[in-house]
């Protein structure tokens, strides 16, 4: 959906939300709980103008969901753009998102933030 509020409303109180650590990516790192996930999305919105987000595949495996796709965006501080493929792993517990980890080419994304 691409709707941050919709996602935040569906995470568990102790959700473990992770984006690969990279000092150059302003929203990278680990976040805990709904408030942390909200901060993650706020940081993305402050750092990027997302120009496309295309999921290509979603696979359920018990309490986990794997989604793959691609996205593109422009870094607000530099005006530079990137396009990258991604894989996201969501863990579910009691019908709520309890964990999240994204895998993408962080070198491509980080390069857009370099001046």
C-alpha positions as CSV (number, residue, x, y, z in Angstrom):
1,X,0.0,0.0,0.0
2,X,2.8,2.4,0.7
3,X,0.8,3.8,3.6
4,X,3.1,4.3,6.6
5,X,0.2,4.9,9.1
6,X,-1.4,1.7,8.0
7,X,1.8,-0.3,8.6
8,X,2.5,1.4,12.0
9,X,-1.0,0.5,13.1
10,X,-0.3,-3.2,12.4
11,X,3.0,-3.7,14.2
12,X,3.4,-5.3,17.6
13,X,4.4,-3.2,20.6
14,X,7.8,-5.0,20.7
15,X,8.4,-5.1,16.9
16,X,12.0,-5.4,15.8
17,X,12.3,-3.3,12.6
18,X,15.7,-3.3,10.8
19,X,17.2,-1.6,7.8
20,X,20.8,-2.5,7.0
21,X,23.1,-0.2,8.9
22,X,24.9,2.3,6.8
23,X,26.2,5.7,8.2
24,X,25.3,7.4,4.9
25,X,21.6,6.3,4.8
26,X,19.7,8.6,7.2
27,X,17.0,6.1,7.9
28,X,19.2,3.0,8.3
29,X,19.4,1.1,11.6
30,X,17.2,-0.7,14.1
31,X,13.9,0.6,15.4
32,X,11.7,-0.8,18.2
33,X,7.9,-0.6,18.7
34,X,5.3,1.4,16.8
35,X,6.9,4.7,17.7
36,X,10.3,3.5,16.3
37,X,8.6,2.3,13.1
38,X,6.9,5.7,12.8
39,X,10.3,7.4,13.2
40,X,11.7,5.1,10.4
41,X,9.0,6.2,8.0
42,X,9.4,9.9,9.0
43,X,13.1,9.7,8.3
44,X,12.5,8.1,4.9
45,X,10.0,10.9,4.0
46,X,12.5,13.6,5.1
47,X,15.4,12.0,3.1
48,X,13.7,10.8,-0.1
49,X,11.2,11.6,-2.7
50,X,10.1,8.1,-3.6
51,X,9.3,7.9,-7.4
52,X,8.3,4.3,-7.7
53,X,7.7,1.3,-5.4
54,X,6.9,-2.0,-7.2
55,X,6.4,-5.2,-5.3
56,X,6.9,-8.2,-7.7
57,X,6.4,-11.2,-5.5
58,X,5.0,-12.1,-2.0
59,X,5.6,-15.5,-0.5
60,X,4.0,-16.8,2.7
61,X,6.0,-19.3,4.8
62,X,4.2,-20.0,8.1
63,X,4.4,-16.9,10.2
64,X,6.9,-15.2,7.8
65,X,6.3,-13.3,4.6
66,X,8.9,-12.6,2.0
67,X,8.3,-9.8,-0.5
68,X,10.6,-8.8,-3.4
69,X,10.4,-5.8,-5.6
70,X,12.1,-2.6,-6.7
71,X,12.0,1.0,-5.9
72,X,13.5,4.3,-7.0
73,X,13.8,7.6,-5.3
74,X,15.6,11.0,-5.3
75,X,17.7,12.0,-2.2
76,X,16.4,15.3,-1.0
77,X,19.8,16.6,0.3
78,X,21.6,16.0,-3.1
79,X,19.0,15.7,-5.8
80,X,20.6,12.4,-6.9
81,X,18.4,9.4,-7.9
82,X,18.7,5.7,-7.5
83,X,16.9,2.5,-8.5
84,X,17.3,-0.7,-6.4
85,X,15.8,-4.1,-6.0
86,X,14.8,-5.2,-2.5
87,X,13.7,-8.2,-0.4
88,X,11.8,-7.7,2.8
89,X,11.1,-10.3,5.4
90,X,8.2,-9.7,7.7
91,X,7.6,-11.9,10.8
92,X,4.1,-12.1,12.2
93,X,2.8,-13.0,15.7
94,X,-0.8,-12.9,16.8
95,X,-1.8,-11.2,13.5
96,X,0.7,-8.3,14.0
97,X,4.1,-7.5,12.4
98,X,6.6,-8.6,15.0
99,X,9.8,-8.2,12.9
100,X,11.0,-6.6,9.7
101,X,14.3,-6.7,7.8
102,X,15.0,-5.3,4.4
103,X,17.8,-6.3,2.1
104,X,18.9,-4.1,-0.7
105,X,22.0,-2.7,-2.4
106,X,22.9,-0.2,0.3
107,X,26.0,1.0,-1.7
108,X,23.7,2.2,-4.5
109,X,21.4,3.9,-2.1
110,X,24.2,5.4,0.0
111,X,25.9,6.9,-3.0
112,X,22.9,9.1,-3.7
113,X,23.4,10.9,-0.3
114,X,27.1,11.7,-1.1
115,X,27.8,15.3,-2.1
